[in-house]
Amino acid sequence: HTLRHELLDRTLIFNERQLRSLLGEFIEHYNAHRPHSSLNQHAPDDEGVVVPIATGHTIERHSTCAGLINEYSAAA
């Protein structure tokens, strides 16, 4: 349901190459970045360490899955 709702329902797929690329990006996002309520808002590949972003620090946005999904982190 998640893959369909968050990616496939919002994307026009033109060929197998594009589909494979999007699926790879989504799997990476889902396992390494996307918060899961059943895991206390951690990602499956997350080691359980949440680093809070201090007030006044810059936040970076990274787009994935053809710009449909945004990931955020503290800027270096």
mmCIF file of the N, C-alpha and C atoms, coordinates in Angstrom:
data_MODEL
# 
_entry.id   MODEL 
# 
loop_
_atom_site.group_PDB 
_atom_site.id 
_atom_site.type_symbol 
_atom_site.label_atom_id 
_atom_site.label_alt_id 
_atom_site.label_comp_id 
_atom_site.label_asym_id 
_atom_site.label_entity_id 
_atom_site.label_seq_id 
_atom_site.pdbx_PDB_ins_code 
_atom_site.Cartn_x 
_atom_site.Cartn_y 
_atom_site.Cartn_z 
_atom_site.occupancy 
_atom_site.B_iso_or_equiv 
_atom_site.pdbx_formal_charge 
_atom_site.auth_seq_id 
_atom_site.auth_comp_id 
_atom_site.auth_asym_id 
_atom_site.auth_atom_id 
_atom_site.pdbx_PDB_model_num 
ATOM 1   N N  . HIS A 1 1  ? 0.821  -1.185 0.000   1.00 0.00 ? 1  HIS A N  1 
ATOM 2   C CA . HIS A 1 1  ? 0.000  0.000  0.000   1.00 0.00 ? 1  HIS A CA 1 
ATOM 3   C C  . HIS A 1 1  ? 0.871  1.259  0.000   1.00 0.00 ? 1  HIS A C  1 
ATOM 4   N N  . THR A 1 2  ? 1.948  1.298  0.789   1.00 0.00 ? 2  THR A N  1 
ATOM 5   C CA . THR A 1 2  ? 2.796  2.475  0.886   1.00 0.00 ? 2  THR A CA 1 
ATOM 6   C C  . THR A 1 2  ? 3.446  2.812  -0.447  1.00 0.00 ? 2  THR A C  1 
ATOM 7   N N  . LEU A 1 3  ? 4.040  1.831  -1.089  1.00 0.00 ? 3  LEU A N  1 
ATOM 8   C CA . LEU A 1 3  ? 4.688  2.059  -2.381  1.00 0.00 ? 3  LEU A CA 1 
ATOM 9   C C  . LEU A 1 3  ? 3.690  2.622  -3.383  1.00 0.00 ? 3  LEU A C  1 
ATOM 10  N N  . ARG A 1 4  ? 2.530  2.041  -3.442  1.00 0.00 ? 4  ARG A N  1 
ATOM 11  C CA . ARG A 1 4  ? 1.526  2.506  -4.392  1.00 0.00 ? 4  ARG A CA 1 
ATOM 12  C C  . ARG A 1 4  ? 1.071  3.926  -4.057  1.00 0.00 ? 4  ARG A C  1 
ATOM 13  N N  . HIS A 1 5  ? 0.744  4.160  -2.793  1.00 0.00 ? 5  HIS A N  1 
ATOM 14  C CA . HIS A 1 5  ? 0.224  5.465  -2.390  1.00 0.00 ? 5  HIS A CA 1 
ATOM 15  C C  . HIS A 1 5  ? 1.267  6.576  -2.507  1.00 0.00 ? 5  HIS A C  1 
ATOM 16  N N  . GLU A 1 6  ? 2.484  6.332  -2.042  1.00 0.00 ? 6  GLU A N  1 
ATOM 17  C CA . GLU A 1 6  ? 3.501  7.375  -1.996  1.00 0.00 ? 6  GLU A CA 1 
ATOM 18  C C  . GLU A 1 6  ? 4.253  7.566  -3.304  1.00 0.00 ? 6  GLU A C  1 
ATOM 19  N N  . LEU A 1 7  ? 4.240  6.579  -4.187  1.00 0.00 ? 7  LEU A N  1 
ATOM 20  C CA . LEU A 1 7  ? 5.044  6.692  -5.406  1.00 0.00 ? 7  LEU A CA 1 
ATOM 21  C C  . LEU A 1 7  ? 4.256  6.409  -6.681  1.00 0.00 ? 7  LEU A C  1 
ATOM 22  N N  . LEU A 1 8  ? 3.730  5.215  -6.809  1.00 0.00 ? 8  LEU A N  1 
ATOM 23  C CA . LEU A 1 8  ? 3.159  4.798  -8.092  1.00 0.00 ? 8  LEU A CA 1 
ATOM 24  C C  . LEU A 1 8  ? 1.886  5.549  -8.475  1.00 0.00 ? 8  LEU A C  1 
ATOM 25  N N  . ASP A 1 9  ? 1.041  5.889  -7.499  1.00 0.00 ? 9  ASP A N  1 
ATOM 26  C CA . ASP A 1 9  ? -0.181 6.632  -7.813  1.00 0.00 ? 9  ASP A CA 1 
ATOM 27  C C  . ASP A 1 9  ? 0.109  8.058  -8.247  1.00 0.00 ? 9  ASP A C  1 
ATOM 28  N N  . ARG A 1 10 ? 1.324  8.541  -8.032  1.00 0.00 ? 10 ARG A N  1 
ATOM 29  C CA . ARG A 1 10 ? 1.677  9.929  -8.340  1.00 0.00 ? 10 ARG A CA 1 
ATOM 30  C C  . ARG A 1 10 ? 2.674  10.058 -9.481  1.00 0.00 ? 10 ARG A C  1 
ATOM 31  N N  . THR A 1 11 ? 2.940  8.965  -10.163 1.00 0.00 ? 11 THR A N  1 
ATOM 32  C CA . THR A 1 11 ? 3.996  8.956  -11.174 1.00 0.00 ? 11 THR A CA 1 
ATOM 33  C C  . THR A 1 11 ? 3.512  8.342  -12.485 1.00 0.00 ? 11 THR A C  1 
ATOM 34  N N  . LEU A 1 12 ? 3.884  8.960  -13.590 1.00 0.00 ? 12 LEU A N  1 
ATOM 35  C CA . LEU A 1 12 ? 3.660  8.346  -14.899 1.00 0.00 ? 12 LEU A CA 1 
ATOM 36  C C  . LEU A 1 12 ? 4.911  7.540  -15.228 1.00 0.00 ? 12 LEU A C  1 
ATOM 37  N N  . ILE A 1 13 ? 4.748  6.266  -15.412 1.00 0.00 ? 13 ILE A N  1 
ATOM 38  C CA . ILE A 1 13 ? 5.865  5.381  -15.726 1.00 0.00 ? 13 ILE A CA 1 
ATOM 39  C C  . ILE A 1 13 ? 5.893  5.187  -17.237 1.00 0.00 ? 13 ILE A C  1 
ATOM 40  N N  . PHE A 1 14 ? 7.026  5.522  -17.846 1.00 0.00 ? 14 PHE A N  1 
ATOM 41  C CA . PHE A 1 14 ? 7.143  5.421  -19.294 1.00 0.00 ? 14 PHE A CA 1 
ATOM 42  C C  . PHE A 1 14 ? 7.820  4.146  -19.767 1.00 0.00 ? 14 PHE A C  1 
ATOM 43  N N  . ASN A 1 15 ? 8.719  3.598  -18.936 1.00 0.00 ? 15 ASN A N  1 
ATOM 44  C CA . ASN A 1 15 ? 9.401  2.381  -19.373 1.00 0.00 ? 15 ASN A CA 1 
ATOM 45  C C  . ASN A 1 15 ? 9.961  1.626  -18.158 1.00 0.00 ? 15 ASN A C  1 
ATOM 46  N N  . GLU A 1 16 ? 10.459 0.442  -18.397 1.00 0.00 ? 16 GLU A N  1 
ATOM 47  C CA . GLU A 1 16 ? 10.967 -0.409 -17.326 1.00 0.00 ? 16 GLU A CA 1 
ATOM 48  C C  . GLU A 1 16 ? 12.184 0.213  -16.643 1.00 0.00 ? 16 GLU A C  1 
ATOM 49  N N  . ARG A 1 17 ? 13.035 0.866  -17.405 1.00 0.00 ? 17 ARG A N  1 
ATOM 50  C CA . ARG A 1 17 ? 14.230 1.492  -16.837 1.00 0.00 ? 17 ARG A CA 1 
ATOM 51  C C  . ARG A 1 17 ? 13.855 2.552  -15.805 1.00 0.00 ? 17 ARG A C  1 
ATOM 52  N N  . GLN A 1 18 ? 12.891 3.389  -16.139 1.00 0.00 ? 18 GLN A N  1 
ATOM 53  C CA . GLN A 1 18 ? 12.430 4.412  -15.211 1.00 0.00 ? 18 GLN A CA 1 
ATOM 54  C C  . GLN A 1 18 ? 11.810 3.771  -13.961 1.00 0.00 ? 18 GLN A C  1 
ATOM 55  N N  . LEU A 1 19 ? 11.004 2.751  -14.157 1.00 0.00 ? 19 LEU A N  1 
ATOM 56  C CA . LEU A 1 19 ? 10.368 2.069  -13.037 1.00 0.00 ? 19 LEU A CA 1 
ATOM 57  C C  . LEU A 1 19 ? 11.409 1.473  -12.094 1.00 0.00 ? 19 LEU A C  1 
ATOM 58  N N  . ARG A 1 20 ? 12.404 0.788  -12.652 1.00 0.00 ? 20 ARG A N  1 
ATOM 59  C CA . ARG A 1 20 ? 13.450 0.185  -11.831 1.00 0.00 ? 20 ARG A CA 1 
ATOM 60  C C  . ARG A 1 20 ? 14.223 1.248  -11.043 1.00 0.00 ? 20 ARG A C  1 
ATOM 61  N N  . SER A 1 21 ? 14.509 2.361  -11.668 1.00 0.00 ? 21 SER A N  1 
ATOM 62  C CA . SER A 1 21 ? 15.219 3.448  -11.006 1.00 0.00 ? 21 SER A CA 1 
ATOM 63  C C  . SER A 1 21 ? 14.396 4.009  -9.840  1.00 0.00 ? 21 SER A C  1 
ATOM 64  N N  . LEU A 1 22 ? 13.124 4.286  -10.090 1.00 0.00 ? 22 LEU A N  1 
ATOM 65  C CA . LEU A 1 22 ? 12.245 4.812  -9.044  1.00 0.00 ? 22 LEU A CA 1 
ATOM 66  C C  . LEU A 1 22 ? 12.085 3.816  -7.897  1.00 0.00 ? 22 LEU A C  1 
ATOM 67  N N  . LEU A 1 23 ? 11.938 2.541  -8.221  1.00 0.00 ? 23 LEU A N  1 
ATOM 68  C CA . LEU A 1 23 ? 11.792 1.522  -7.177  1.00 0.00 ? 23 LEU A CA 1 
ATOM 69  C C  . LEU A 1 23 ? 13.049 1.443  -6.301  1.00 0.00 ? 23 LEU A C  1 
ATOM 70  N N  . GLY A 1 24 ? 14.204 1.527  -6.929  1.00 0.00 ? 24 GLY A N  1 
ATOM 71  C CA . GLY A 1 24 ? 15.460 1.511  -6.173  1.00 0.00 ? 24 GLY A CA 1 
ATOM 72  C C  . GLY A 1 24 ? 15.563 2.697  -5.220  1.00 0.00 ? 24 GLY A C  1 
ATOM 73  N N  . GLU A 1 25 ? 15.204 3.883  -5.706  1.00 0.00 ? 25 GLU A N  1 
ATOM 74  C CA . GLU A 1 25 ? 15.231 5.084  -4.869  1.00 0.00 ? 25 GLU A CA 1 
ATOM 75  C C  . GLU A 1 25 ? 14.222 4.969  -3.731  1.00 0.00 ? 25 GLU A C  1 
ATOM 76  N N  . PHE A 1 26 ? 13.035 4.445  -4.031  1.00 0.00 ? 26 PHE A N  1 
ATOM 77  C CA . PHE A 1 26 ? 12.008 4.331  -3.004  1.00 0.00 ? 26 PHE A CA 1 
ATOM 78  C C  . PHE A 1 26 ? 12.409 3.326  -1.934  1.00 0.00 ? 26 PHE A C  1 
ATOM 79  N N  . ILE A 1 27 ? 12.977 2.203  -2.332  1.00 0.00 ? 27 ILE A N  1 
ATOM 80  C CA . ILE A 1 27 ? 13.409 1.193  -1.372  1.00 0.00 ? 27 ILE A CA 1 
ATOM 81  C C  . ILE A 1 27 ? 14.481 1.775  -0.447  1.00 0.00 ? 27 ILE A C  1 
ATOM 82  N N  . GLU A 1 28 ? 15.415 2.523  -1.001  1.00 0.00 ? 28 GLU A N  1 
ATOM 83  C CA . GLU A 1 28 ? 16.450 3.181  -0.199  1.00 0.00 ? 28 GLU A CA 1 
ATOM 84  C C  . GLU A 1 28 ? 15.806 4.159  0.793   1.00 0.00 ? 28 GLU A C  1 
ATOM 85  N N  . HIS A 1 29 ? 14.886 4.981  0.320   1.00 0.00 ? 29 HIS A N  1 
ATOM 86  C CA . HIS A 1 29 ? 14.195 5.943  1.178   1.00 0.00 ? 29 HIS A CA 1 
ATOM 87  C C  . HIS A 1 29 ? 13.407 5.221  2.270   1.00 0.00 ? 29 HIS A C  1 
ATOM 88  N N  . TYR A 1 30 ? 12.663 4.207  1.889   1.00 0.00 ? 30 TYR A N  1 
ATOM 89  C CA . TYR A 1 30 ? 11.793 3.481  2.825   1.00 0.00 ? 30 TYR A CA 1 
ATOM 90  C C  . TYR A 1 30 ? 12.589 2.824  3.946   1.00 0.00 ? 30 TYR A C  1 
ATOM 91  N N  . ASN A 1 31 ? 13.714 2.220  3.608   1.00 0.00 ? 31 ASN A N  1 
ATOM 92  C CA . ASN A 1 31 ? 14.495 1.481  4.594   1.00 0.00 ? 31 ASN A CA 1 
ATOM 93  C C  . ASN A 1 31 ? 15.494 2.332  5.374   1.00 0.00 ? 31 ASN A C  1 
ATOM 94  N N  . ALA A 1 32 ? 15.949 3.439  4.797   1.00 0.00 ? 32 ALA A N  1 
ATOM 95  C CA . ALA A 1 32 ? 16.998 4.226  5.452   1.00 0.00 ? 32 ALA A CA 1 
ATOM 96  C C  . ALA A 1 32 ? 16.529 5.571  6.002   1.00 0.00 ? 32 ALA A C  1 
ATOM 97  N N  . HIS A 1 33 ? 15.404 6.097  5.510   1.00 0.00 ? 33 HIS A N  1 
ATOM 98  C CA . HIS A 1 33 ? 15.026 7.457  5.893   1.00 0.00 ? 33 HIS A CA 1 
ATOM 99  C C  . HIS A 1 33 ? 13.593 7.615  6.388   1.00 0.00 ? 33 HIS A C  1 
ATOM 100 N N  . ARG A 1 34 ? 12.665 6.858  5.856   1.00 0.00 ? 34 ARG A N  1 
ATOM 101 C CA . ARG A 1 34 ? 11.248 7.066  6.162   1.00 0.00 ? 34 ARG A CA 1 
ATOM 102 C C  . ARG A 1 34 ? 10.929 6.600  7.582   1.00 0.00 ? 34 ARG A C  1 
ATOM 103 N N  . PRO A 1 35 ? 10.307 7.483  8.395   1.00 0.00 ? 35 PRO A N  1 
ATOM 104 C CA . PRO A 1 35 ? 9.926  7.065  9.745   1.00 0.00 ? 35 PRO A CA 1 
ATOM 105 C C  . PRO A 1 35 ? 8.777  6.060  9.724   1.00 0.00 ? 35 PRO A C  1 
ATOM 106 N N  . HIS A 1 36 ? 8.845  5.069  10.587  1.00 0.00 ? 36 HIS A N  1 
ATOM 107 C CA . HIS A 1 36 ? 7.819  4.039  10.694  1.00 0.00 ? 36 HIS A CA 1 
ATOM 108 C C  . HIS A 1 36 ? 7.224  4.097  12.095  1.00 0.00 ? 36 HIS A C  1 
ATOM 109 N N  . SER A 1 37 ? 5.915  4.204  12.189  1.00 0.00 ? 37 SER A N  1 
ATOM 110 C CA . SER A 1 37 ? 5.275  4.311  13.504  1.00 0.00 ? 37 SER A CA 1 
ATOM 111 C C  . SER A 1 37 ? 5.521  3.065  14.352  1.00 0.00 ? 37 SER A C  1 
ATOM 112 N N  . SER A 1 38 ? 5.592  1.901  13.733  1.00 0.00 ? 38 SER A N  1 
ATOM 113 C CA . SER A 1 38 ? 5.814  0.664  14.492  1.00 0.00 ? 38 SER A CA 1 
ATOM 114 C C  . SER A 1 38 ? 7.240  0.572  15.041  1.00 0.00 ? 38 SER A C  1 
ATOM 115 N N  . LEU A 1 39 ? 8.141  1.417  14.538  1.00 0.00 ? 39 LEU A N  1 
ATOM 116 C CA . LEU A 1 39 ? 9.533  1.429  14.993  1.00 0.00 ? 39 LEU A CA 1 
ATOM 117 C C  . LEU A 1 39 ? 9.842  2.706  15.773  1.00 0.00 ? 39 LEU A C  1 
ATOM 118 N N  . ASN A 1 40 ? 8.801  3.283  16.380  1.00 0.00 ? 40 ASN A N  1 
ATOM 119 C CA . ASN A 1 40 ? 8.962  4.509  17.165  1.00 0.00 ? 40 ASN A CA 1 
ATOM 120 C C  . ASN A 1 40 ? 9.562  5.638  16.325  1.00 0.00 ? 40 ASN A C  1 
ATOM 121 N N  . GLN A 1 41 ? 9.071  5.770  15.103  1.00 0.00 ? 41 GLN A N  1 
ATOM 122 C CA . GLN A 1 41 ? 9.462  6.812  14.150  1.00 0.00 ? 41 GLN A CA 1 
ATOM 123 C C  . GLN A 1 41 ? 10.896 6.682  13.642  1.00 0.00 ? 41 GLN A C  1 
ATOM 124 N N  . HIS A 1 42 ? 11.450 5.478  13.695  1.00 0.00 ? 42 HIS A N  1 
ATOM 125 C CA . HIS A 1 42 ? 12.757 5.210  13.121  1.00 0.00 ? 42 HIS A CA 1 
ATOM 126 C C  . HIS A 1 42 ? 12.584 4.462  11.807  1.00 0.00 ? 42 HIS A C  1 
ATOM 127 N N  . ALA A 1 43 ? 13.593 4.514  10.962  1.00 0.00 ? 43 ALA A N  1 
ATOM 128 C CA . ALA A 1 43 ? 13.602 3.732  9.726   1.00 0.00 ? 43 ALA A CA 1 
ATOM 129 C C  . ALA A 1 43 ? 14.153 2.340  10.037  1.00 0.00 ? 43 ALA A C  1 
ATOM 130 N N  . PRO A 1 44 ? 13.793 1.320  9.249   1.00 0.00 ? 44 PRO A N  1 
ATOM 131 C CA . PRO A 1 44 ? 14.284 -0.041 9.509   1.00 0.00 ? 44 PRO A CA 1 
ATOM 132 C C  . PRO A 1 44 ? 15.801 -0.153 9.573   1.00 0.00 ? 44 PRO A C  1 
ATOM 133 N N  . ASP A 1 45 ? 16.531 0.577  8.730   1.00 0.00 ? 45 ASP A N  1 
ATOM 134 C CA . ASP A 1 45 ? 17.992 0.493  8.730   1.00 0.00 ? 45 ASP A CA 1 
ATOM 135 C C  . ASP A 1 45 ? 18.633 1.487  9.700   1.00 0.00 ? 45 ASP A C  1 
ATOM 136 N N  . ASP A 1 46 ? 17.817 2.285  10.373  1.00 0.00 ? 46 ASP A N  1 
ATOM 137 C CA . ASP A 1 46 ? 18.306 3.266  11.335  1.00 0.00 ? 46 ASP A CA 1 
ATOM 138 C C  . ASP A 1 46 ? 18.815 2.535  12.568  1.00 0.00 ? 46 ASP A C  1 
ATOM 139 N N  . GLU A 1 47 ? 19.865 3.024  13.156  1.00 0.00 ? 47 GLU A N  1 
ATOM 140 C CA . GLU A 1 47 ? 20.425 2.381  14.339  1.00 0.00 ? 47 GLU A CA 1 
ATOM 141 C C  . GLU A 1 47 ? 19.781 2.895  15.625  1.00 0.00 ? 47 GLU A C  1 
ATOM 142 N N  . GLY A 1 48 ? 18.691 3.622  15.508  1.00 0.00 ? 48 GLY A N  1 
ATOM 143 C CA . GLY A 1 48 ? 17.969 4.087  16.678  1.00 0.00 ? 48 GLY A CA 1 
ATOM 144 C C  . GLY A 1 48 ? 18.487 5.375  17.276  1.00 0.00 ? 48 GLY A C  1 
ATOM 145 N N  . VAL A 1 49 ? 19.470 5.988  16.644  1.00 0.00 ? 49 VAL A N  1 
ATOM 146 C CA . VAL A 1 49 ? 20.032 7.230  17.155  1.00 0.00 ? 49 VAL A CA 1 
ATOM 147 C C  . VAL A 1 49 ? 19.412 8.400  16.406  1.00 0.00 ? 49 VAL A C  1 
ATOM 148 N N  . VAL A 1 50 ? 18.734 9.249  17.131  1.00 0.00 ? 50 VAL A N  1 
ATOM 149 C CA . VAL A 1 50 ? 18.144 10.443 16.535  1.00 0.00 ? 50 VAL A CA 1 
ATOM 150 C C  . VAL A 1 50 ? 18.985 11.630 16.960  1.00 0.00 ? 50 VAL A C  1 
ATOM 151 N N  . VAL A 1 51 ? 19.472 12.384 15.983  1.00 0.00 ? 51 VAL A N  1 
ATOM 152 C CA . VAL A 1 51 ? 20.280 13.558 16.276  1.00 0.00 ? 51 VAL A CA 1 
ATOM 153 C C  . VAL A 1 51 ? 19.402 14.783 16.077  1.00 0.00 ? 51 VAL A C  1 
ATOM 154 N N  . PRO A 1 52 ? 19.026 15.443 17.180  1.00 0.00 ? 52 PRO A N  1 
ATOM 155 C CA . PRO A 1 52 ? 18.183 16.621 17.038  1.00 0.00 ? 52 PRO A CA 1 
ATOM 156 C C  . PRO A 1 52 ? 18.943 17.766 16.369  1.00 0.00 ? 52 PRO A C  1 
ATOM 157 N N  . ILE A 1 53 ? 18.232 18.549 15.615  1.00 0.00 ? 53 ILE A N  1 
ATOM 158 C CA . ILE A 1 53 ? 18.827 19.705 14.947  1.00 0.00 ? 53 ILE A CA 1 
ATOM 159 C C  . ILE A 1 53 ? 18.634 20.903 15.867  1.00 0.00 ? 53 ILE A C  1 
ATOM 160 N N  . ALA A 1 54 ? 19.734 21.505 16.274  1.00 0.00 ? 54 ALA A N  1 
ATOM 161 C CA . ALA A 1 54 ? 19.694 22.627 17.201  1.00 0.00 ? 54 ALA A CA 1 
ATOM 162 C C  . ALA A 1 54 ? 19.060 23.849 16.545  1.00 0.00 ? 54 ALA A C  1 
ATOM 163 N N  . THR A 1 55 ? 18.428 24.654 17.357  1.00 0.00 ? 55 THR A N  1 
ATOM 164 C CA . THR A 1 55 ? 17.812 25.891 16.889  1.00 0.00 ? 55 THR A CA 1 
ATOM 165 C C  . THR A 1 55 ? 18.867 26.770 16.235  1.00 0.00 ? 55 THR A C  1 
ATOM 166 N N  . GLY A 1 56 ? 18.518 27.338 15.119  1.00 0.00 ? 56 GLY A N  1 
ATOM 167 C CA . GLY A 1 56 ? 19.425 28.234 14.421  1.00 0.00 ? 56 GLY A CA 1 
ATOM 168 C C  . GLY A 1 56 ? 20.299 27.560 13.382  1.00 0.00 ? 56 GLY A C  1 
ATOM 169 N N  . HIS A 1 57 ? 20.330 26.229 13.349  1.00 0.00 ? 57 HIS A N  1 
ATOM 170 C CA . HIS A 1 57 ? 21.120 25.528 12.341  1.00 0.00 ? 57 HIS A CA 1 
ATOM 171 C C  . HIS A 1 57 ? 20.318 25.376 11.053  1.00 0.00 ? 57 HIS A C  1 
ATOM 172 N N  . THR A 1 58 ? 21.010 25.341 9.964   1.00 0.00 ? 58 THR A N  1 
ATOM 173 C CA . THR A 1 58 ? 20.383 25.206 8.658   1.00 0.00 ? 58 THR A CA 1 
ATOM 174 C C  . THR A 1 58 ? 19.974 23.764 8.402   1.00 0.00 ? 58 THR A C  1 
ATOM 175 N N  . ILE A 1 59 ? 18.820 23.607 7.788   1.00 0.00 ? 59 ILE A N  1 
ATOM 176 C CA . ILE A 1 59 ? 18.314 22.287 7.418   1.00 0.00 ? 59 ILE A CA 1 
ATOM 177 C C  . ILE A 1 59 ? 18.407 22.139 5.910   1.00 0.00 ? 59 ILE A C  1 
ATOM 178 N N  . GLU A 1 60 ? 18.917 21.009 5.452   1.00 0.00 ? 60 GLU A N  1 
ATOM 179 C CA . GLU A 1 60 ? 19.024 20.710 4.022   1.00 0.00 ? 60 GLU A CA 1 
ATOM 180 C C  . GLU A 1 60 ? 17.895 19.799 3.596   1.00 0.00 ? 60 GLU A C  1 
ATOM 181 N N  . ARG A 1 61 ? 17.354 20.082 2.411   1.00 0.00 ? 61 ARG A N  1 
ATOM 182 C CA . ARG A 1 61 ? 16.314 19.233 1.828   1.00 0.00 ? 61 ARG A CA 1 
ATOM 183 C C  . ARG A 1 61 ? 16.923 18.487 0.653   1.00 0.00 ? 61 ARG A C  1 
ATOM 184 N N  . HIS A 1 62 ? 16.657 17.206 0.602   1.00 0.00 ? 62 HIS A N  1 
ATOM 185 C CA . HIS A 1 62 ? 17.121 16.358 -0.497  1.00 0.00 ? 62 HIS A CA 1 
ATOM 186 C C  . HIS A 1 62 ? 15.889 15.693 -1.111  1.00 0.00 ? 62 HIS A C  1 
ATOM 187 N N  . SER A 1 63 ? 15.686 15.888 -2.401  1.00 0.00 ? 63 SER A N  1 
ATOM 188 C CA . SER A 1 63 ? 14.559 15.261 -3.089  1.00 0.00 ? 63 SER A CA 1 
ATOM 189 C C  . SER A 1 63 ? 14.969 13.897 -3.620  1.00 0.00 ? 63 SER A C  1 
ATOM 190 N N  . THR A 1 64 ? 14.033 12.964 -3.594  1.00 0.00 ? 64 THR A N  1 
ATOM 191 C CA . THR A 1 64 ? 14.256 11.635 -4.154  1.00 0.00 ? 64 THR A CA 1 
ATOM 192 C C  . THR A 1 64 ? 12.994 11.190 -4.881  1.00 0.00 ? 64 THR A C  1 
ATOM 193 N N  . CYS A 1 65 ? 13.076 10.120 -5.602  1.00 0.00 ? 65 CYS A N  1 
ATOM 194 C CA . CYS A 1 65 ? 11.933 9.563  -6.348  1.00 0.00 ? 65 CYS A CA 1 
ATOM 195 C C  . CYS A 1 65 ? 11.326 10.611 -7.278  1.00 0.00 ? 65 CYS A C  1 
ATOM 196 N N  . ALA A 1 66 ? 12.161 11.165 -8.116  1.00 0.00 ? 66 ALA A N  1 
ATOM 197 C CA . ALA A 1 66 ? 11.742 12.153 -9.117  1.00 0.00 ? 66 ALA A CA 1 
ATOM 198 C C  . ALA A 1 66 ? 11.084 13.378 -8.478  1.00 0.00 ? 66 ALA A C  1 
ATOM 199 N N  . GLY A 1 67 ? 11.532 13.744 -7.278  1.00 0.00 ? 67 GLY A N  1 
ATOM 200 C CA . GLY A 1 67 ? 11.024 14.931 -6.611  1.00 0.00 ? 67 GLY A CA 1 
ATOM 201 C C  . GLY A 1 67 ? 9.746  14.728 -5.827  1.00 0.00 ? 67 GLY A C  1 
ATOM 202 N N  . LEU A 1 68 ? 9.231  13.507 -5.756  1.00 0.00 ? 68 LEU A N  1 
ATOM 203 C CA . LEU A 1 68 ? 7.983  13.257 -5.040  1.00 0.00 ? 68 LEU A CA 1 
ATOM 204 C C  . LEU A 1 68 ? 8.169  13.184 -3.528  1.00 0.00 ? 68 LEU A C  1 
ATOM 205 N N  . ILE A 1 69 ? 9.365  12.834 -3.093  1.00 0.00 ? 69 ILE A N  1 
ATOM 206 C CA . ILE A 1 69 ? 9.620  12.648 -1.665  1.00 0.00 ? 69 ILE A CA 1 
ATOM 207 C C  . ILE A 1 69 ? 10.800 13.527 -1.274  1.00 0.00 ? 69 ILE A C  1 
ATOM 208 N N  . ASN A 1 70 ? 10.674 14.208 -0.137  1.00 0.00 ? 70 ASN A N  1 
ATOM 209 C CA . ASN A 1 70 ? 11.739 15.040 0.397   1.00 0.00 ? 70 ASN A CA 1 
ATOM 210 C C  . ASN A 1 70 ? 12.283 14.432 1.676   1.00 0.00 ? 70 ASN A C  1 
ATOM 211 N N  . GLU A 1 71 ? 13.597 14.490 1.824   1.00 0.00 ? 71 GLU A N  1 
ATOM 212 C CA . GLU A 1 71 ? 14.265 14.052 3.031   1.00 0.00 ? 71 GLU A CA 1 
ATOM 213 C C  . GLU A 1 71 ? 15.003 15.272 3.602   1.00 0.00 ? 71 GLU A C  1 
ATOM 214 N N  . TYR A 1 72 ? 15.048 15.377 4.927   1.00 0.00 ? 72 TYR A N  1 
ATOM 215 C CA . TYR A 1 72 ? 15.644 16.544 5.566   1.00 0.00 ? 72 TYR A CA 1 
ATOM 216 C C  . TYR A 1 72 ? 16.745 16.108 6.517   1.00 0.00 ? 72 TYR A C  1 
ATOM 217 N N  . SER A 1 73 ? 17.813 16.928 6.595   1.00 0.00 ? 73 SER A N  1 
ATOM 218 C CA . SER A 1 73 ? 18.907 16.657 7.519   1.00 0.00 ? 73 SER A CA 1 
ATOM 219 C C  . SER A 1 73 ? 19.578 17.979 7.864   1.00 0.00 ? 73 SER A C  1 
ATOM 220 N N  . ALA A 1 74 ? 20.408 17.944 8.900   1.00 0.00 ? 74 ALA A N  1 
ATOM 221 C CA . ALA A 1 74 ? 21.167 19.127 9.278   1.00 0.00 ? 74 ALA A CA 1 
ATOM 222 C C  . ALA A 1 74 ? 22.231 19.398 8.213   1.00 0.00 ? 74 ALA A C  1 
ATOM 223 N N  . ALA A 1 75 ? 22.388 20.650 7.842   1.00 0.00 ? 75 ALA A N  1 
ATOM 224 C CA . ALA A 1 75 ? 23.395 21.019 6.848   1.00 0.00 ? 75 ALA A CA 1 
ATOM 225 C C  . ALA A 1 75 ? 24.782 20.920 7.478   1.00 0.00 ? 75 ALA A C  1 
ATOM 226 N N  . ALA A 1 76 ? 25.750 20.540 6.678   1.00 0.00 ? 76 ALA A N  1 
ATOM 227 C CA . ALA A 1 76 ? 27.117 20.386 7.183   1.00 0.00 ? 76 ALA A CA 1 
ATOM 228 C C  . ALA A 1 76 ? 27.770 21.718 7.454   1.00 0.00 ? 76 ALA A C  1 
# 
